[in-house]
């Protein structure tokens, strides 16, 4: 896929008329790309409409961010209490996983495979290079179940069983 970029200059800004003649704020601007944009299918797109953000554009992601932060607090408290069974279902991310799923179409199936094999929860790690599941037992069965989802699609993957570092980073003074 080729990507081309064109700068679109803003139209001159005029002072809004006072009183009843005041115009509504324009939120959409048509544009033309001189060389176009070629998508995955090879189709060239040369025109489009740029839309300014609205209040709803800002509030919907804010709701998702608040939900994610609430889960962070809940997950932290569960780790502090040690009742890990309460972690089930708490790793459903609303901010980055929905966008990264497009790159890893089997994400939900891989996590479900791990959970069915005994994991407490699963999530996409970082930008998508790793899918992780949290398990107190049956770790190898969880890893094997996750790998089997990829294997059914003839996709090679590596699995690693990791141990949590409960001590964290320590600074040694000499």
C-alpha angles and dihedrals in degrees: 000000000000122000124200127185131210128181117232114208118222116246115250112277116234125194112263114249115251124240128009093340091069112129127224118258111265111233102175129062125184116223140182126214109217094214098022133224121272114213129206091276092054094252115143116224117194105165134049147144123257113210124202116230117265130208089260090055087058099041101049095057088043089058089051091048091051090050091050091049091050089053091049090056092046094047091049092051091048091053088050093052095042096226093130094170086078090066093078110121096002097108097068099126119205100187111052108006096066090057095043093048088078088066094044105037093178094054096113092045093050092050091045090051090053093047092048088053092054109281118140094218144338139211145172111265119221116318093344110281090118138036113202134197126191116222134170092196140003089045094158092048089051092050091047092049091051092049091048091062090058092042091057087060091044092247117143117223140165125232128204129187108215131191119226115244102227094180097059126200117337129193115219116207116208 
